Amino acid sequence: MSGDIYWNSAALEPKKSYKFFVTFGDSKSGLKDYVVANVTLPNFSVGEITVPHLDATYYYPGRVTWEPVTLTTIDTVSDSAAKKLFDLLKKSGYTLPDERATGSRYAVLGKSTAVSAINGQVTITQTNNAGEATHTWKLMNCYISGVEFGNQDYAGEDLVNVTITLRYDWAVIDKKAGANASTPT
């Protein structure tokens, strides 16, 4: 029975939610993987087409929509995530109102510049107990669609978190070569 293999196999290793790292942007302008506190994995939904016919209703699958991914980082004093994200916003084509020359044209946000600001791809790599990559999610044509810079609170002792919302066109998951090592046969 397959149920016996699951419980009796010492080689089986379930994925652990705290075994991951995220690659975001390039090495200079991107976030360091050690400041990422959590991330949602990609999700999709399939639209529904309803076809009423006589006294019955029939359903067909519609479009696939990939849902936004959220990423929470811990802001640091020496390597500020808030500052890096603000710089990425400007690199995406945003110009502050006081930096715009009077009467001249100014750049606006566009998909190509927003995607290229973070190298167009964010990866979420899941690892095993040895720290080896088992699966990697790639968010394709990814860009930052929102940032929450956290909260300050005199009564609290919490770390300042920055929450980033990422929008992407689709995601791909790759299984790494070593991922089969812990799967029973």
Residue pairs with C-beta under 8 A, 6 or more apart in sequence:
5 12
5 184
6 12
6 184
9 184
11 181
11 182
11 183
11 184
12 182
12 183
12 184
13 128
13 129
13 182
15 126
15 134
15 135
16 129
19 126
19 127
19 128
19 129
19 131
20 39
20 124
20 125
20 126
20 127
21 33
21 36
21 124
21 125
21 127
22 31
22 33
22 36
22 39
22 71
22 122
22 123
22 124
22 125
23 30
23 33
23 122
23 123
23 125
24 30
24 31
24 33
24 36
24 71
24 118
24 122
25 31
25 84
25 88
25 117
25 118
25 119
26 119
29 84
29 87
29 88
29 91
29 117
29 118
30 84
30 118
30 119
31 73
31 81
31 84
31 85
32 79
35 73
35 74
35 75
35 76
35 79
35 81
36 71
36 72
36 73
37 72
37 73
37 74
37 161
38 71
38 72
39 69
39 70
39 71
39 72
39 124
40 69
40 70
40 71
41 69
41 124
41 137
42 66
42 67
42 69
42 124
42 137
42 139
42 168
42 171
42 173
43 66
43 67
44 64
44 65
44 66
44 67
44 171
45 64
45 65
45 67
46 61
46 62
46 63
46 64
46 65
47 61
47 62
47 63
47 64
47 65
48 59
48 60
48 61
48 62
49 59
49 60
49 61
49 62
50 57
50 58
50 59
51 57
51 58
51 59
51 60
52 58
64 170
66 168
66 169
66 170
66 171
68 145
68 165
68 166
68 167
69 122
69 124
69 139
69 165
69 166
69 168
70 163
70 164
70 165
70 166
71 122
71 163
71 164
71 165
71 166
72 161
72 162
72 163
72 164
73 81
73 161
73 162
73 163
73 164
74 81
74 159
74 160
74 161
74 162
75 81
75 82
75 149
75 150
75 159
75 160
75 161
75 162
81 162
82 149
82 150
82 162
85 144
85 147
85 162
85 164
88 117
88 118
88 144
89 144
89 147
90 96
91 113
91 117
92 109
92 113
92 114
92 117
92 143
92 144
93 107
93 108
93 109
93 110
93 113
93 114
94 107
94 108
94 109
95 106
95 107
95 108
100 106
107 113
111 141
111 143
114 143
114 144
115 141
115 142
115 143
117 143
117 144
118 142
118 143
118 144
120 140
120 141
120 142
121 138
121 139
121 140
121 142
122 138
122 139
122 142
122 166
122 168
123 136
123 137
123 138
123 139
124 136
124 137
124 139
125 133
125 135
125 136
125 137
126 133
126 134
126 135
126 136
126 137
127 133
127 134
128 134
128 178
128 179
128 182
132 176
132 178
133 176
133 178
133 179
134 175
134 176
134 178
134 179
135 173
135 174
135 175
135 176
135 179
136 173
136 174
136 176
137 171
137 172
137 173
138 171
138 172
138 173
138 174
139 166
139 168
139 171
140 168
140 169
140 170
140 171
140 172
141 168
141 169
141 170
142 166
142 167
142 168
143 166
143 167
143 168
144 164
144 165
144 166
144 167
145 165
145 166
145 167
146 164
146 165
147 162
147 163
147 164
147 165
148 162
148 163
149 162
150 160
150 161
150 162
150 163
151 160
152 160
